[in-house]
Amino acid sequence: MNGTDNSRTNQLLSELSSLIESGQINKTQVLELFKDDQPTEAEQSKVNLQTLFYVLGAFIVIVGIVVLIYQFWEDMDQITKVLLTLGSAISAYSIGY
């Protein structure tokens, strides 16, 4: 921190002290403002069952589409194959893979 930051910090601390002394705020209110609201490690690693079902459902749908295309691949004409391949590539690119 440089000198400007130190002077600003000292000014804020003195204002905070004067507010506490005048009774406008109390210690618990100040501590609530600085409380760490980050989720705990257990909360972050908890797997949501709903998300798990979403991913599983999406996987089943994608596998179904791939199997359907595979079954009719030999019967498709050249332009349909190109459009399906190009569409798959654009879709994969757009979702970030």
Distance bins in CASP14 RR format, pairs under 12 A and 6 or more apart:
PFRMAT RR
TARGET T0000
AUTHOR 0000-0000-0000
RMODE 2
METHOD distances of the structure
MODEL  1
1 7 0 0 0 0 1 0 0 0 0 0 0
1 8 0 0 0 0 1 0 0 0 0 0 0
1 9 1 0 0 1 0 0 0 0 0 0 0
1 10 0 0 0 0 0 1 0 0 0 0 0
2 8 0 0 0 0 0 1 0 0 0 0 0
2 9 0 0 0 0 0 1 0 0 0 0 0
3 9 0 0 0 0 1 0 0 0 0 0 0
3 10 0 0 0 0 1 0 0 0 0 0 0
3 11 0 0 0 0 0 1 0 0 0 0 0
4 10 0 0 0 0 0 1 0 0 0 0 0
4 11 0 0 0 0 0 1 0 0 0 0 0
5 11 0 0 0 0 0 1 0 0 0 0 0
5 12 0 0 0 0 0 1 0 0 0 0 0
6 12 0 0 0 0 0 1 0 0 0 0 0
6 13 0 0 0 0 0 1 0 0 0 0 0
7 13 0 0 0 0 0 1 0 0 0 0 0
7 14 0 0 0 0 0 1 0 0 0 0 0
8 14 0 0 0 0 0 1 0 0 0 0 0
8 15 0 0 0 0 0 1 0 0 0 0 0
9 15 0 0 0 0 0 1 0 0 0 0 0
9 16 0 0 0 0 0 1 0 0 0 0 0
10 16 0 0 0 0 0 1 0 0 0 0 0
10 17 0 0 0 0 0 1 0 0 0 0 0
11 17 0 0 0 0 0 1 0 0 0 0 0
11 18 0 0 0 0 0 1 0 0 0 0 0
12 18 0 0 0 0 0 1 0 0 0 0 0
12 19 0 0 0 0 0 1 0 0 0 0 0
12 30 0 0 0 0 0 1 0 0 0 0 0
13 19 0 0 0 0 0 1 0 0 0 0 0
13 20 0 0 0 0 0 1 0 0 0 0 0
13 30 0 0 0 0 0 1 0 0 0 0 0
14 20 0 0 0 0 0 1 0 0 0 0 0
14 21 0 0 0 0 0 1 0 0 0 0 0
15 21 0 0 0 0 0 1 0 0 0 0 0
15 22 0 0 0 0 0 1 0 0 0 0 0
15 24 0 0 0 0 0 1 0 0 0 0 0
15 25 0 0 0 0 0 1 0 0 0 0 0
15 30 0 0 0 0 0 1 0 0 0 0 0
16 22 0 0 0 0 0 1 0 0 0 0 0
16 23 0 0 0 0 0 1 0 0 0 0 0
16 24 0 0 0 0 0 1 0 0 0 0 0
16 25 0 0 0 0 1 0 0 0 0 0 0
16 26 0 0 0 0 0 1 0 0 0 0 0
16 27 0 0 0 0 0 1 0 0 0 0 0
16 29 0 0 0 0 0 1 0 0 0 0 0
16 30 1 0 0 1 0 0 0 0 0 0 0
16 31 0 0 0 0 0 1 0 0 0 0 0
16 33 0 0 0 0 1 0 0 0 0 0 0
16 34 0 0 0 0 0 1 0 0 0 0 0
17 23 0 0 0 0 0 1 0 0 0 0 0
17 24 0 0 0 0 0 1 0 0 0 0 0
17 25 0 0 0 0 0 1 0 0 0 0 0
17 27 0 0 0 0 0 1 0 0 0 0 0
17 30 0 0 0 0 0 1 0 0 0 0 0
18 24 0 0 0 0 1 0 0 0 0 0 0
18 25 0 0 0 0 0 1 0 0 0 0 0
19 25 1 0 1 0 0 0 0 0 0 0 0
19 26 0 0 0 0 1 0 0 0 0 0 0
19 27 0 0 0 0 0 1 0 0 0 0 0
19 29 0 0 0 0 1 0 0 0 0 0 0
19 30 0 0 0 0 1 0 0 0 0 0 0
19 33 0 0 0 0 0 1 0 0 0 0 0
20 26 1 0 0 1 0 0 0 0 0 0 0
20 27 1 0 0 1 0 0 0 0 0 0 0
20 28 0 0 0 0 0 1 0 0 0 0 0
20 29 0 0 0 0 1 0 0 0 0 0 0
20 30 1 0 0 1 0 0 0 0 0 0 0
20 31 0 0 0 0 0 1 0 0 0 0 0
21 27 0 0 0 0 0 1 0 0 0 0 0
23 29 0 0 0 0 0 1 0 0 0 0 0
23 30 0 0 0 0 0 1 0 0 0 0 0
24 30 0 0 0 0 0 1 0 0 0 0 0
25 31 0 0 0 0 0 1 0 0 0 0 0
25 32 0 0 0 0 0 1 0 0 0 0 0
25 33 0 0 0 0 1 0 0 0 0 0 0
26 32 0 0 0 0 1 0 0 0 0 0 0
26 33 0 0 0 0 0 1 0 0 0 0 0
27 33 0 0 0 0 0 1 0 0 0 0 0
27 34 0 0 0 0 0 1 0 0 0 0 0
28 34 0 0 0 0 0 1 0 0 0 0 0
28 35 0 0 0 0 0 1 0 0 0 0 0
29 35 0 0 0 0 0 1 0 0 0 0 0
37 43 0 0 0 0 0 1 0 0 0 0 0
38 44 0 0 0 0 1 0 0 0 0 0 0
39 45 0 0 0 0 1 0 0 0 0 0 0
39 46 0 0 0 0 1 0 0 0 0 0 0
40 46 0 0 0 0 1 0 0 0 0 0 0
46 52 0 0 0 0 0 1 0 0 0 0 0
47 53 0 0 0 0 0 1 0 0 0 0 0
47 54 0 0 0 0 0 1 0 0 0 0 0
47 55 0 0 0 0 0 1 0 0 0 0 0
47 56 0 0 0 0 0 1 0 0 0 0 0
48 54 0 0 0 0 1 0 0 0 0 0 0
48 55 0 0 0 0 0 1 0 0 0 0 0
49 55 0 0 0 0 0 1 0 0 0 0 0
49 56 0 0 0 0 0 1 0 0 0 0 0
50 56 0 0 0 0 0 1 0 0 0 0 0
50 57 0 0 0 0 0 1 0 0 0 0 0
51 57 0 0 0 0 0 1 0 0 0 0 0
51 58 0 0 0 0 0 1 0 0 0 0 0
52 58 0 0 0 0 0 1 0 0 0 0 0
52 59 0 0 0 0 0 1 0 0 0 0 0
53 59 0 0 0 0 0 1 0 0 0 0 0
53 60 0 0 0 0 0 1 0 0 0 0 0
54 60 0 0 0 0 0 1 0 0 0 0 0
54 61 0 0 0 0 0 1 0 0 0 0 0
55 61 0 0 0 0 0 1 0 0 0 0 0
55 62 0 0 0 0 0 1 0 0 0 0 0
56 62 0 0 0 0 0 1 0 0 0 0 0
56 63 0 0 0 0 0 1 0 0 0 0 0
57 63 0 0 0 0 1 0 0 0 0 0 0
57 64 0 0 0 0 0 1 0 0 0 0 0
58 64 0 0 0 0 0 1 0 0 0 0 0
58 65 0 0 0 0 0 1 0 0 0 0 0
58 95 0 0 0 0 0 1 0 0 0 0 0
59 65 0 0 0 0 0 1 0 0 0 0 0
59 66 0 0 0 0 0 1 0 0 0 0 0
60 66 0 0 0 0 0 1 0 0 0 0 0
60 67 0 0 0 0 0 1 0 0 0 0 0
61 67 0 0 0 0 0 1 0 0 0 0 0
61 68 0 0 0 0 0 1 0 0 0 0 0
62 68 0 0 0 0 0 1 0 0 0 0 0
62 69 0 0 0 0 0 1 0 0 0 0 0
62 88 0 0 0 0 0 1 0 0 0 0 0
62 91 0 0 0 0 0 1 0 0 0 0 0
62 92 0 0 0 0 0 1 0 0 0 0 0
62 95 0 0 0 0 0 1 0 0 0 0 0
62 97 0 0 0 0 0 1 0 0 0 0 0
63 69 0 0 0 0 0 1 0 0 0 0 0
63 70 0 0 0 0 0 1 0 0 0 0 0
64 70 0 0 0 0 1 0 0 0 0 0 0
64 71 0 0 0 0 1 0 0 0 0 0 0
65 71 0 0 0 0 0 1 0 0 0 0 0
65 72 0 0 0 0 0 1 0 0 0 0 0
65 84 0 0 0 0 1 0 0 0 0 0 0
65 87 0 0 0 0 0 1 0 0 0 0 0
65 88 0 0 0 0 1 0 0 0 0 0 0
65 91 0 0 0 0 0 1 0 0 0 0 0
66 72 0 0 0 0 0 1 0 0 0 0 0
66 73 0 0 0 0 0 1 0 0 0 0 0
66 84 0 0 0 0 0 1 0 0 0 0 0
66 88 0 0 0 0 1 0 0 0 0 0 0
67 73 0 0 0 0 0 1 0 0 0 0 0
68 75 0 0 0 0 0 1 0 0 0 0 0
68 76 0 0 0 0 0 1 0 0 0 0 0
68 84 0 0 0 0 0 1 0 0 0 0 0
69 75 0 0 0 0 0 1 0 0 0 0 0
69 76 0 0 0 0 1 0 0 0 0 0 0
69 80 0 0 0 0 1 0 0 0 0 0 0
69 81 0 0 0 0 1 0 0 0 0 0 0
69 83 0 0 0 0 0 1 0 0 0 0 0
69 84 1 0 0 1 0 0 0 0 0 0 0
69 85 0 0 0 0 1 0 0 0 0 0 0
69 87 0 0 0 0 0 1 0 0 0 0 0
69 88 0 0 0 0 1 0 0 0 0 0 0
70 76 0 0 0 0 0 1 0 0 0 0 0
70 81 0 0 0 0 0 1 0 0 0 0 0
70 84 0 0 0 0 0 1 0 0 0 0 0
72 80 0 0 0 0 1 0 0 0 0 0 0
72 81 0 0 0 0 0 1 0 0 0 0 0
72 84 0 0 0 0 1 0 0 0 0 0 0
73 80 0 0 0 0 1 0 0 0 0 0 0
73 81 1 0 0 1 0 0 0 0 0 0 0
73 84 0 0 0 0 1 0 0 0 0 0 0
73 85 0 0 0 0 0 1 0 0 0 0 0
74 80 0 0 0 0 0 1 0 0 0 0 0
74 81 0 0 0 0 1 0 0 0 0 0 0
75 81 0 0 0 0 0 1 0 0 0 0 0
76 82 0 0 0 0 1 0 0 0 0 0 0
76 83 0 0 0 0 1 0 0 0 0 0 0
76 84 1 0 0 1 0 0 0 0 0 0 0
76 85 0 0 0 0 0 1 0 0 0 0 0
77 83 0 0 0 0 0 1 0 0 0 0 0
77 84 0 0 0 0 0 1 0 0 0 0 0
78 84 0 0 0 0 0 1 0 0 0 0 0
78 85 0 0 0 0 0 1 0 0 0 0 0
79 85 0 0 0 0 0 1 0 0 0 0 0
79 86 0 0 0 0 0 1 0 0 0 0 0
80 86 0 0 0 0 0 1 0 0 0 0 0
80 87 0 0 0 0 0 1 0 0 0 0 0
81 87 0 0 0 0 0 1 0 0 0 0 0
81 88 0 0 0 0 0 1 0 0 0 0 0
82 88 0 0 0 0 0 1 0 0 0 0 0
82 89 0 0 0 0 0 1 0 0 0 0 0
83 89 0 0 0 0 0 1 0 0 0 0 0
83 90 0 0 0 0 0 1 0 0 0 0 0
84 90 0 0 0 0 0 1 0 0 0 0 0
84 91 0 0 0 0 0 1 0 0 0 0 0
85 91 0 0 0 0 0 1 0 0 0 0 0
85 92 0 0 0 0 0 1 0 0 0 0 0
86 92 0 0 0 0 0 1 0 0 0 0 0
86 93 0 0 0 0 0 1 0 0 0 0 0
87 93 0 0 0 0 1 0 0 0 0 0 0
87 94 0 0 0 0 1 0 0 0 0 0 0
88 94 0 0 0 0 0 1 0 0 0 0 0
88 95 0 0 0 0 0 1 0 0 0 0 0
88 97 0 0 0 0 0 1 0 0 0 0 0
89 95 0 0 0 0 0 1 0 0 0 0 0
89 96 0 0 0 0 0 1 0 0 0 0 0
89 97 0 0 0 0 1 0 0 0 0 0 0
90 96 0 0 0 0 0 1 0 0 0 0 0
90 97 0 0 0 0 0 1 0 0 0 0 0
91 97 0 0 0 0 1 0 0 0 0 0 0
END
